[in-house]
Amino acid sequence: MGKFRLFLIAFALNFVWEMIQMREYVGLAGISFGSTAACSAAAIGDSGYILLLYWSGSIVTADRTWISRMTPLRLGAIVAVGFLVAVIMERAALFLSWWQYAASMPRIPVLSVGLWPVLQLMTVPLAVFWVAKHSTTSGQE
């Protein structure tokens, strides 16, 4: 799996997610240069997370092509790690005032974090790995 191609797939899917959920954040309600730039920066960070997840999986499984053999354990690990990382990142970002949720953002009770960013890190990596797996041509690494 080419790292650059994986990053591009991750960026594209995360950028779409960021643009869809931007109205859930204070100050990002409309499409403008500022909101698009903020979504681009967030998508770059999310894409870096997915690359880190891919490399971590490669180390744990000792297999660079591990995403082509998704098992229930691997799927569960991706979802669980995504949940944990998202909750930690959202709590830290809110504490540090990096961003603020709009009143429309659904929140996870007790954790007080937005539902959409948590779901993003739980599901978008699965979509990225699926697209990457199915876009790989035979014999290309």
DSSP file (Angstrom, degrees, kcal/mol; ACC not computed):
  #  RESIDUE AA STRUCTURE BP1 BP2  ACC     N-H-->O    O-->H-N    N-H-->O    O-->H-N    TCO  KAPPA ALPHA  PHI   PSI    X-CA   Y-CA   Z-CA
    1    1 A M              0   0    0      0, 0.0     2,-0.3     0, 0.0   140,-0.1   0.000 360.0 360.0 360.0 121.5    0.0    0.0    0.0
    2    2 A G     >  -     0   0    0      1,-0.1     4,-2.5   138,-0.1     5,-0.2  -0.557 360.0-145.2 -71.6 128.1    1.5    3.3   -1.1
    3    3 A K  H  > S+     0   0    0     -2,-0.3     4,-2.5     1,-0.2     5,-0.2   0.880  98.4  51.4 -63.0 -39.0    1.5    5.7    1.9
    4    4 A F  H  > S+     0   0    0      2,-0.2     4,-2.4     1,-0.2    -1,-0.2   0.920 111.1  47.3 -66.1 -42.7    0.9    8.7   -0.3
    5    5 A R  H  > S+     0   0    0      2,-0.2     4,-2.4     1,-0.2     5,-0.2   0.909 111.9  50.5 -64.7 -41.4   -2.1    7.1   -2.0
    6    6 A L  H  X S+     0   0    0     -4,-2.5     4,-2.6     1,-0.2    -2,-0.2   0.912 110.7  50.0 -61.2 -42.2   -3.5    6.0    1.4
    7    7 A F  H  X S+     0   0    0     -4,-2.5     4,-3.1     2,-0.2    -2,-0.2   0.910 109.9  50.5 -62.9 -42.3   -3.0    9.6    2.7
    8    8 A L  H  X S+     0   0    0     -4,-2.4     4,-2.6     2,-0.2    -2,-0.2   0.908 111.8  46.7 -64.1 -42.2   -4.9   11.0   -0.4
    9    9 A I  H  X S+     0   0    0     -4,-2.4     4,-2.3     2,-0.2     5,-0.3   0.935 114.6  48.0 -63.0 -45.6   -7.8    8.6    0.1
   10   10 A A  H  X S+     0   0    0     -4,-2.6     4,-2.5    -5,-0.2     5,-0.3   0.910 112.0  49.5 -62.1 -42.6   -7.9    9.5    3.8
   11   11 A F  H  X S+     0   0    0     -4,-3.1     4,-2.9     2,-0.2     5,-0.2   0.938 110.7  49.7 -63.0 -46.0   -7.7   13.2    3.1
   12   12 A A  H  X S+     0   0    0     -4,-2.6     4,-1.9     1,-0.2    -2,-0.2   0.937 115.4  41.7 -60.1 -48.5  -10.6   13.1    0.5
   13   13 A L  H  X S+     0   0    0     -4,-2.3     4,-2.0     1,-0.2    -1,-0.2   0.899 117.2  47.3 -68.9 -40.0  -12.9   11.1    2.8
   14   14 A N  H  X S+     0   0    0     -4,-2.5     4,-3.0    -5,-0.3    -2,-0.2   0.879 109.2  54.3 -68.5 -36.7  -12.1   13.2    5.9
   15   15 A F  H  X S+     0   0    0     -4,-2.9     4,-2.6    -5,-0.3     5,-0.2   0.922 108.6  48.6 -62.9 -43.2  -12.4   16.4    4.0
   16   16 A V  H  X S+     0   0    0     -4,-1.9     4,-2.2    -5,-0.2    -1,-0.2   0.939 113.3  47.6 -60.9 -46.5  -15.9   15.5    2.9
   17   17 A W  H  X S+     0   0    0     -4,-2.0     4,-2.3     1,-0.2    -2,-0.2   0.934 112.2  49.7 -59.8 -46.8  -16.8   14.5    6.5
   18   18 A E  H  X S+     0   0    0     -4,-3.0     4,-0.9     1,-0.2    -1,-0.2   0.906 110.8  49.3 -60.3 -42.8  -15.3   17.7    7.9
   19   19 A M  H  < S+     0   0    0     -4,-2.6     3,-0.4     1,-0.2     4,-0.3   0.886 111.4  49.7 -66.0 -37.7  -17.3   19.9    5.4
   20   20 A I  H  < S+     0   0    0     -4,-2.2     3,-0.4     1,-0.2    -1,-0.2   0.895 118.0  38.7 -66.9 -39.8  -20.5   18.1    6.2
   21   21 A Q  H >< S+     0   0    0     -4,-2.3     3,-2.3     1,-0.2    -1,-0.2   0.467  85.5 100.1 -91.9   0.2  -20.1   18.5   10.0
   22   22 A M  G >< S+     0   0    0     -4,-0.9     3,-1.8    -3,-0.4     6,-0.3   0.801  72.9  64.7 -60.4 -29.2  -18.6   22.0   10.0
   23   23 A R  G 3  S+     0   0    0     -3,-0.4    -1,-0.3    -4,-0.3    81,-0.2   0.650  89.7  69.4 -67.5 -11.8  -22.0   23.6   10.9
   24   24 A E  G <  S+     0   0    0     -3,-2.3    78,-3.0     4,-0.1     2,-0.4   0.430  91.5  73.7 -84.5   0.7  -21.8   21.8   14.2
   25   25 A Y  B X  S-A  101   0A   0     -3,-1.8     3,-1.6    76,-0.3    76,-0.2  -0.907  92.8-103.3-117.1 144.2  -18.9   24.1   15.3
   26   26 A V  T 3  S+     0   0    0     74,-2.8    74,-0.3    -2,-0.4    -2,-0.1  -0.432 105.4  13.8 -63.5 130.6  -19.0   27.7   16.3
   27   27 A G  T 3  S+     0   0    0     -2,-0.2    -1,-0.2    -4,-0.1     3,-0.1   0.428 108.9  83.0  86.5  -0.3  -17.8   30.0   13.6
   28   28 A L    <   +     0   0    0     -3,-1.6    -4,-0.1    -6,-0.3    -2,-0.1   0.032  48.3 119.0-121.8  27.7  -17.9   27.4   10.8
   29   29 A A  S    S+     0   0    0     -6,-0.1     2,-0.3    -5,-0.1    -6,-0.2   0.808  71.4  41.6 -68.8 -31.5  -21.5   27.6    9.8
   30   30 A G  S    S-     0   0    0     -3,-0.1     2,-0.6    -8,-0.1     5,-0.2  -0.782  91.6 -96.8-118.8 161.2  -21.1   28.7    6.2
   31   31 A I        +     0   0    0     -2,-0.3     2,-0.3     4,-0.1    -2,-0.1  -0.641  63.2 138.0 -77.2 119.5  -18.7   27.9    3.3
   32   32 A S     >  -     0   0    0     -2,-0.6     4,-2.5     1,-0.1     5,-0.2  -0.896  69.0 -93.6-147.5 173.6  -15.9   30.5    3.3
   33   33 A F  H  > S+     0   0    0     -2,-0.3     4,-2.6     1,-0.2     5,-0.2   0.932 124.9  50.2 -59.1 -43.9  -12.2   30.5    2.9
   34   34 A G  H  > S+     0   0    0      2,-0.2     4,-2.3     1,-0.2    -1,-0.2   0.911 112.6  44.1 -63.1 -44.6  -11.8   30.3    6.7
   35   35 A S  H  > S+     0   0    0      2,-0.2     4,-2.5     1,-0.2    -1,-0.2   0.889 114.8  49.5 -70.3 -37.5  -14.1   27.3    7.2
   36   36 A T  H  X S+     0   0    0     -4,-2.5     4,-2.3     2,-0.2    -2,-0.2   0.904 112.0  48.8 -66.1 -40.1  -12.7   25.5    4.2
   37   37 A A  H  X S+     0   0    0     -4,-2.6     4,-2.6    -5,-0.2    -2,-0.2   0.910 111.5  49.7 -64.3 -41.9   -9.1   26.1    5.5
   38   38 A A  H  X S+     0   0    0     -4,-2.3     4,-2.4     1,-0.2    -2,-0.2   0.913 112.4  47.4 -63.2 -42.4  -10.2   24.8    8.9
   39   39 A C  H  X S+     0   0    0     -4,-2.5     4,-2.4     2,-0.2    -1,-0.2   0.874 111.4  51.5 -66.8 -36.6  -11.8   21.7    7.4
   40   40 A S  H  X S+     0   0    0     -4,-2.3     4,-2.1     2,-0.2    -2,-0.2   0.925 110.7  47.7 -64.7 -44.4   -8.6   21.1    5.3
   41   41 A A  H  X S+     0   0    0     -4,-2.6     4,-2.1     1,-0.2    -2,-0.2   0.917 113.2  48.1 -63.0 -43.1   -6.4   21.4    8.3
   42   42 A A  H  X S+     0   0    0     -4,-2.4     4,-2.7     1,-0.2    -1,-0.2   0.905 110.3  52.0 -64.0 -40.6   -8.6   19.0   10.3
   43   43 A A  H  X S+     0   0    0     -4,-2.4     4,-2.2     2,-0.2    -1,-0.2   0.859 107.5  52.5 -65.2 -35.1   -8.7   16.6    7.4
   44   44 A I  H  X S+     0   0    0     -4,-2.1     4,-2.2     2,-0.2    -1,-0.2   0.936 111.5  46.4 -64.2 -45.8   -4.9   16.6    7.2
   45   45 A G  H  X S+     0   0    0     -4,-2.1     4,-2.0     1,-0.2    -2,-0.2   0.918 113.2  48.9 -61.9 -43.7   -4.7   15.8   11.0
   46   46 A D  H  X S+     0   0    0     -4,-2.7     4,-2.0     1,-0.2    -1,-0.2   0.872 110.2  51.9 -63.7 -37.1   -7.3   13.1   10.6
   47   47 A S  H  X S+     0   0    0     -4,-2.2     4,-2.3     2,-0.2    -1,-0.2   0.879 106.9  52.8 -67.7 -37.8   -5.4   11.6    7.6
   48   48 A G  H  X S+     0   0    0     -4,-2.2     4,-2.4     2,-0.2    -2,-0.2   0.894 107.3  53.1 -61.6 -39.7   -2.2   11.6    9.7
   49   49 A Y  H  X S+     0   0    0     -4,-2.0     4,-2.5     2,-0.2    -2,-0.2   0.916 108.5  49.7 -60.6 -43.2   -4.1    9.6   12.4
   50   50 A I  H  X S+     0   0    0     -4,-2.0     4,-2.7     2,-0.2    -2,-0.2   0.891 109.8  50.5 -66.6 -38.7   -5.2    7.1    9.8
   51   51 A L  H  X S+     0   0    0     -4,-2.3     4,-2.9     2,-0.2     5,-0.2   0.924 111.2  49.1 -61.8 -43.2   -1.6    6.7    8.5
   52   52 A L  H  X S+     0   0    0     -4,-2.4     4,-2.6     2,-0.2    -2,-0.2   0.899 111.1  50.2 -61.6 -40.8   -0.5    6.2   12.1
   53   53 A L  H  X S+     0   0    0     -4,-2.5     4,-2.4     2,-0.2    -2,-0.2   0.919 111.6  48.2 -63.0 -44.2   -3.3    3.6   12.5
   54   54 A Y  H  X S+     0   0    0     -4,-2.7     4,-2.2     2,-0.2    -2,-0.2   0.939 113.7  46.0 -61.4 -48.2   -2.2    1.8    9.4
   55   55 A W  H  X S+     0   0    0     -4,-2.9     4,-2.1     2,-0.2    -2,-0.2   0.897 111.8  51.8 -64.4 -39.4    1.5    1.8   10.4
   56   56 A S  H  X S+     0   0    0     -4,-2.6     4,-2.8    -5,-0.2    -1,-0.2   0.923 110.1  49.1 -62.1 -43.3    0.6    0.6   13.9
   57   57 A G  H  X S+     0   0    0     -4,-2.4     4,-2.5     1,-0.2     6,-0.3   0.878 108.6  53.9 -61.9 -37.5   -1.5   -2.2   12.4
   58   58 A S  H  X>S+     0   0    0     -4,-2.2     5,-1.2     2,-0.2     4,-0.9   0.881 112.2  44.1 -63.9 -38.0    1.5   -3.1   10.2
   59   59 A I  H  <5S+     0   0    0     -4,-2.1    -2,-0.2     3,-0.2    -1,-0.2   0.937 114.8  47.4 -71.6 -47.3    3.8   -3.4   13.2
   60   60 A V  H  <5S+     0   0    0     -4,-2.8    -2,-0.2     1,-0.2    -3,-0.2   0.891 122.8  34.3 -63.1 -40.6    1.3   -5.3   15.3
   61   61 A T  H  <5S-     0   0    0     -4,-2.5    -1,-0.2    -5,-0.2    -2,-0.2   0.569  99.0-133.3 -90.7  -9.0    0.5   -7.8   12.6
   62   62 A A  T  <5S+     0   0    0     -4,-0.9     2,-0.3    -5,-0.2    -3,-0.2   0.878  75.1 108.1  55.4  39.2    4.0   -7.8   11.1
   63   63 A D    > < -     0   0    0     -5,-1.2     3,-1.3    -6,-0.3    -2,-0.2  -0.914  58.4-160.7-151.0 115.4    2.2   -7.4    7.7
   64   64 A R  T 3  S+     0   0    0     -2,-0.3     3,-0.3     1,-0.3    -6,-0.1   0.679  97.4  52.3 -70.7 -16.1    2.1   -4.3    5.5
   65   65 A T  T >   +     0   0    0      1,-0.2     3,-2.0    -7,-0.1     4,-0.3   0.031  69.8 124.8-106.0  26.5   -1.0   -5.6    3.7
   66   66 A W  G X   +     0   0    0     -3,-1.3     3,-1.5     1,-0.3    -1,-0.2   0.768  63.4  65.9 -59.8 -28.0   -3.0   -6.3    6.9
   67   67 A I  G 3  S+     0   0    0     -3,-0.3     3,-0.4     1,-0.3    -1,-0.3   0.688  90.7  64.9 -71.5 -14.4   -5.9   -4.2    5.7
   68   68 A S  G <  S+     0   0    0     -3,-2.0    -1,-0.3     1,-0.3     2,-0.2   0.600 103.6  48.7 -80.6  -9.0   -6.6   -6.7    2.9
   69   69 A R  S <  S-     0   0    0     -3,-1.5     2,-0.4    -4,-0.3    -1,-0.3  -0.602  78.6-179.3-128.1  70.6   -7.4   -9.3    5.5
   70   70 A M        -     0   0    0     -3,-0.4    -3,-0.1    -2,-0.2    -4,-0.0  -0.571   3.6-174.4 -76.0 127.0   -9.9   -7.6    7.8
   71   71 A T     >  -     0   0    0     -2,-0.4     4,-2.8     1,-0.1     5,-0.2  -0.738  41.2-104.5-112.6 165.2  -11.0   -9.8   10.6
   72   72 A P  H  > S+     0   0    0      0, 0.0     4,-2.6     0, 0.0     5,-0.2   0.875 123.0  53.3 -57.7 -35.5  -13.7   -9.1   13.3
   73   73 A L  H  > S+     0   0    0      2,-0.2     4,-2.3     1,-0.2     5,-0.1   0.924 110.2  45.8 -64.9 -44.5  -10.8   -8.5   15.8
   74   74 A R  H  > S+     0   0    0      2,-0.2     4,-2.4     1,-0.2    -1,-0.2   0.913 113.4  49.5 -65.6 -42.9   -9.1   -6.0   13.5
   75   75 A L  H  X S+     0   0    0     -4,-2.8     4,-2.3     1,-0.2    -2,-0.2   0.934 112.6  47.9 -59.9 -46.3  -12.4   -4.2   12.8
   76   76 A G  H  X S+     0   0    0     -4,-2.6     4,-2.8    -5,-0.2    -2,-0.2   0.880 110.6  51.5 -62.7 -38.8  -13.2   -4.0   16.5
   77   77 A A  H  X S+     0   0    0     -4,-2.3     4,-2.8     2,-0.2     5,-0.3   0.910 109.6  49.6 -65.7 -42.0   -9.7   -2.7   17.3
   78   78 A I  H  X S+     0   0    0     -4,-2.4     4,-2.3     2,-0.2    -2,-0.2   0.928 114.7  44.4 -62.3 -44.9  -10.0    0.1   14.7
   79   79 A V  H  X S+     0   0    0     -4,-2.3     4,-2.3     2,-0.2    -2,-0.2   0.925 115.6  47.1 -66.2 -45.0  -13.4    1.1   16.0
   80   80 A A  H  X S+     0   0    0     -4,-2.8     4,-2.4     2,-0.2    -2,-0.2   0.917 114.3  46.1 -65.4 -44.1  -12.3    0.9   19.7
   81   81 A V  H  X S+     0   0    0     -4,-2.8     4,-3.0     2,-0.2     5,-0.3   0.908 112.0  52.7 -64.8 -41.0   -9.0    2.8   19.1
   82   82 A G  H  X S+     0   0    0     -4,-2.3     4,-2.4    -5,-0.3    40,-0.2   0.912 110.0  48.2 -59.6 -43.6  -11.0    5.4   17.1
   83   83 A F  H  X S+     0   0    0     -4,-2.3     4,-2.5     2,-0.2     5,-0.2   0.952 114.7  44.8 -60.8 -50.7  -13.4    5.9   19.9
   84   84 A L  H  X S+     0   0    0     -4,-2.4     4,-2.3     1,-0.2    -2,-0.2   0.926 115.7  46.0 -61.9 -47.9  -10.7    6.3   22.5
   85   85 A V  H  X S+     0   0    0     -4,-3.0     4,-2.8     1,-0.2     5,-0.2   0.910 113.3  50.0 -63.3 -42.7   -8.5    8.6   20.4
   86   86 A A  H  X S+     0   0    0     -4,-2.4     4,-3.0    -5,-0.3     5,-0.3   0.922 110.8  48.3 -64.1 -44.2  -11.5   10.8   19.4
   87   87 A V  H  X S+     0   0    0     -4,-2.5     4,-2.4    -5,-0.2     5,-0.2   0.933 114.6  45.9 -62.8 -44.9  -12.8   11.2   23.0
   88   88 A I  H  X S+     0   0    0     -4,-2.3     4,-2.3    -5,-0.2    -2,-0.2   0.933 115.9  45.7 -63.0 -46.1   -9.3   12.1   24.3
   89   89 A M  H  X S+     0   0    0     -4,-2.8     4,-2.8    -5,-0.2     5,-0.2   0.915 114.2  47.7 -65.5 -43.3   -8.7   14.5   21.4
   90   90 A E  H  X S+     0   0    0     -4,-3.0     4,-2.5    -5,-0.2     5,-0.2   0.921 112.4  48.8 -65.6 -43.0  -12.1   16.2   21.7
   91   91 A R  H  X S+     0   0    0     -4,-2.4     4,-2.4    -5,-0.3    -1,-0.2   0.929 114.4  46.2 -61.7 -44.1  -11.8   16.6   25.4
   92   92 A A  H  X S+     0   0    0     -4,-2.3     4,-2.6    -5,-0.2    -2,-0.2   0.930 113.0  49.2 -64.2 -45.3   -8.4   18.1   25.1
   93   93 A A  H  <>S+     0   0    0     -4,-2.8     5,-2.8     1,-0.2     6,-0.7   0.889 113.2  46.5 -63.7 -40.0   -9.4   20.4   22.2
   94   94 A L  H ><5S+     0   0    0     -4,-2.5     3,-0.9     3,-0.2    -1,-0.2   0.913 112.9  49.7 -67.9 -41.7  -12.5   21.6   24.2
   95   95 A F  H 3<5S+     0   0    0     -4,-2.4    -2,-0.2     1,-0.2    -1,-0.2   0.895 114.7  44.1 -61.9 -40.9  -10.4   22.2   27.3
   96   96 A L  T 3<5S-     0   0    0     -4,-2.6    -1,-0.2    -5,-0.2    -2,-0.2   0.421 111.6-122.8 -85.0   1.3   -7.8   24.1   25.4
   97   97 A S  T < 5 +     0   0    0     -3,-0.9    -3,-0.2    -4,-0.3    -4,-0.1   0.834  64.9 142.3  59.3  36.5  -10.5   26.1   23.5
   98   98 A W  S   <S-     0   0    0     -5,-2.8     2,-0.3     1,-0.2    -4,-0.2   0.841  76.9  -6.7 -72.0 -33.0   -9.2   25.0   20.1
   99   99 A W        -     0   0    0     -6,-0.7     2,-0.4   -74,-0.0    -1,-0.2  -0.964  64.1-143.2-153.7 170.1  -12.8   24.8   19.0
  100  100 A Q        -     0   0    0     -2,-0.3   -74,-2.8   -74,-0.3     2,-0.2  -0.998  22.2-119.3-139.9 138.7  -16.3   25.0   20.4
  101  101 A Y  B     -A   25   0A   0     -2,-0.4   -76,-0.3   -76,-0.2     2,-0.1  -0.514  23.3-126.3 -78.5 144.9  -19.4   23.1   19.5
  102  102 A A    >   -     0   0    0    -78,-3.0     3,-1.7    -2,-0.2   -76,-0.1  -0.437  34.0-103.2 -75.8 163.1  -22.5   24.8   18.2
  103  103 A A  T 3  S+     0   0    0      1,-0.3    -1,-0.1    -2,-0.1   -79,-0.1   0.768 120.1  63.5 -60.5 -25.0  -25.8   24.1   20.0
  104  104 A S  T 3  S+     0   0    0    -81,-0.2    -1,-0.3     2,-0.1   -80,-0.1   0.601  74.6 108.2 -77.7 -11.6  -26.8   21.7   17.2
  105  105 A M  S <  S-     0   0    0     -3,-1.7     2,-0.2   -81,-0.3    -4,-0.1  -0.534  71.1-132.1 -69.6 119.1  -23.9   19.3   17.8
  106  106 A P        -     0   0    0      0, 0.0     9,-3.2     0, 0.0    10,-0.4  -0.515  26.9-150.5 -68.3 140.3  -25.2   16.1   19.4
  107  107 A R  E     -B  114   0B   0      7,-0.3     7,-0.2    -2,-0.2     3,-0.0  -0.858  15.4-118.4-117.9 149.3  -23.2   15.1   22.4
  108  108 A I  E  >> -B  113   0B   0      5,-3.1     4,-2.1    -2,-0.3     5,-0.6  -0.745  42.0-115.8 -82.8 120.1  -22.3   11.8   24.0
  109  109 A P  T  45S+     0   0    0      0, 0.0     2,-2.2     0, 0.0     4,-0.1  -0.166  92.9  10.0 -56.4 151.9  -23.7   11.8   27.5
  110  110 A V  T  45S+     0   0    0      1,-0.2    -2,-0.0     2,-0.1    -3,-0.0  -0.252 126.2  60.6  73.5 -47.1  -21.2   11.7   30.4
  111  111 A L  T  45S-     0   0    0     -2,-2.2    -1,-0.2    -3,-0.3     3,-0.1   0.752  89.1-150.5 -79.9 -24.1  -18.3   12.2   28.0
  112  112 A S  T  <5 +     0   0    0     -4,-2.1     2,-0.3     1,-0.2    -2,-0.1   0.842  50.3 126.7  55.9  39.0  -19.5   15.6   26.9
  113  113 A V  E   < -B  108   0B   0     -5,-0.6    -5,-3.1    -4,-0.1    -1,-0.2  -0.883  68.0 -89.7-121.2 157.2  -18.0   15.3   23.5
  114  114 A G  E  >  -B  107   0B   0     -2,-0.3     4,-1.0    -7,-0.2    -7,-0.3  -0.369  24.6-142.2 -67.6 140.3  -19.5   15.7   20.0
  115  115 A L  H  > S+     0   0    0     -9,-3.2     4,-2.8     1,-0.2     5,-0.2   0.909  94.7  57.6 -67.2 -44.0  -21.0   12.5   18.5
  116  116 A W  H  > S+     0   0    0    -10,-0.4     4,-2.1     1,-0.2    -1,-0.2   0.904 106.0  46.0 -62.4 -45.5  -19.9   13.4   14.9
  117  117 A P  H  > S+     0   0    0      0, 0.0     4,-1.6     0, 0.0    -1,-0.2   0.853 114.1  50.5 -67.2 -29.3  -16.2   13.7   15.5
  118  118 A V  H  X S+     0   0    0     -4,-1.0     4,-1.1     2,-0.2    -2,-0.2   0.941 111.5  46.9 -69.8 -46.2  -16.2   10.4   17.5
  119  119 A L  H  X S+     0   0    0     -4,-2.8     4,-2.2     1,-0.2     5,-0.4   0.857 107.0  61.0 -61.8 -33.3  -18.1    8.6   14.8
  120  120 A Q  H  X S+     0   0    0     -4,-2.1     4,-2.3    -5,-0.2    -1,-0.2   0.947 106.7  42.2 -58.9 -50.2  -15.6   10.0   12.3
  121  121 A L  H  < S+     0   0    0     -4,-1.6    -1,-0.2     1,-0.2    -2,-0.2   0.668 116.5  50.8 -75.0 -13.8  -12.6    8.4   13.9
  122  122 A M  H  < S+     0   0    0     -4,-1.1    -1,-0.2   -40,-0.2    -2,-0.2   0.784 125.7  20.3 -87.3 -30.1  -14.5    5.2   14.4
  123  123 A T  H  X S+     0   0    0     -4,-2.2     4,-2.0    -3,-0.2     3,-0.3   0.796 108.9  66.1-112.6 -37.1  -15.8    4.8   10.8
  124  124 A V  H  X S+     0   0    0     -4,-2.3     4,-3.0    -5,-0.4     5,-0.2   0.894  99.3  55.7 -61.5 -39.9  -13.8    6.8    8.3
  125  125 A P  H  > S+     0   0    0      0, 0.0     4,-2.8     0, 0.0    -1,-0.2   0.908 107.2  51.1 -57.9 -37.7  -10.6    4.7    8.8
  126  126 A L  H  > S+     0   0    0     -3,-0.3     4,-2.2     2,-0.2    -2,-0.2   0.921 111.8  46.6 -62.9 -42.6  -12.7    1.6    7.9
  127  127 A A  H  X S+     0   0    0     -4,-2.0     4,-2.8     2,-0.2     5,-0.2   0.908 112.3  50.4 -65.1 -41.9  -13.9    3.3    4.8
  128  128 A V  H  X S+     0   0    0     -4,-3.0     4,-2.9     1,-0.2     5,-0.2   0.937 112.2  46.4 -61.4 -47.3  -10.4    4.5    3.9
  129  129 A F  H  X S+     0   0    0     -4,-2.8     4,-2.6    -5,-0.2    -1,-0.2   0.880 112.9  50.7 -64.9 -36.9   -9.0    1.0    4.3
  130  130 A W  H  X S+     0   0    0     -4,-2.2     4,-2.3    -5,-0.2    -2,-0.2   0.946 113.3  44.4 -64.9 -47.8  -11.9   -0.5    2.3
  131  131 A V  H  X S+     0   0    0     -4,-2.8     4,-1.1     2,-0.2    -2,-0.2   0.925 114.9  49.3 -62.1 -44.4  -11.3    2.0   -0.6
  132  132 A A  H  X S+     0   0    0     -4,-2.9     4,-0.6    -5,-0.2     3,-0.4   0.920 111.7  48.9 -61.5 -43.7   -7.6    1.4   -0.4
  133  133 A K  H >< S+     0   0    0     -4,-2.6     3,-0.6     1,-0.2    -1,-0.2   0.910 115.4  43.2 -62.2 -43.1   -8.0   -2.3   -0.5
  134  134 A H  H 3< S+     0   0    0     -4,-2.3    -1,-0.2     1,-0.2    -2,-0.2   0.538 111.7  53.8 -85.2  -6.6  -10.4   -2.3   -3.4
  135  135 A S  H 3< S+     0   0    0     -4,-1.1     2,-0.4    -3,-0.4    -1,-0.2   0.435  82.1 109.3-103.6  -0.5   -8.4    0.3   -5.4
  136  136 A T    <<  -     0   0    0     -3,-0.6     2,-0.3    -4,-0.6     3,-0.1  -0.609  63.0-141.6 -77.2 128.3   -5.1   -1.7   -5.3
  137  137 A T    >   -     0   0    0     -2,-0.4     3,-2.1     1,-0.1    -2,-0.1  -0.647  34.4 -86.0 -88.3 150.1   -4.2   -3.1   -8.6
  138  138 A S  T 3  S+     0   0    0     -2,-0.3    -1,-0.1     1,-0.3     3,-0.1  -0.269 112.0  11.3 -57.9 130.2   -2.6   -6.6   -8.7
  139  139 A G  T 3  S+     0   0    0      1,-0.3     2,-0.5    -3,-0.1    -1,-0.3   0.399  97.8 118.5  84.7  -2.4    1.1   -6.6   -8.2
  140  140 A Q    <         0   0    0     -3,-2.1    -1,-0.3     1,-0.1  -138,-0.1  -0.840 360.0 360.0-100.7 133.6    1.3   -2.9   -7.1
  141  141 A E              0   0    0     -2,-0.5    -1,-0.1    -3,-0.1    -3,-0.0   0.353 360.0 360.0-115.5 360.0    2.6   -2.1   -3.6
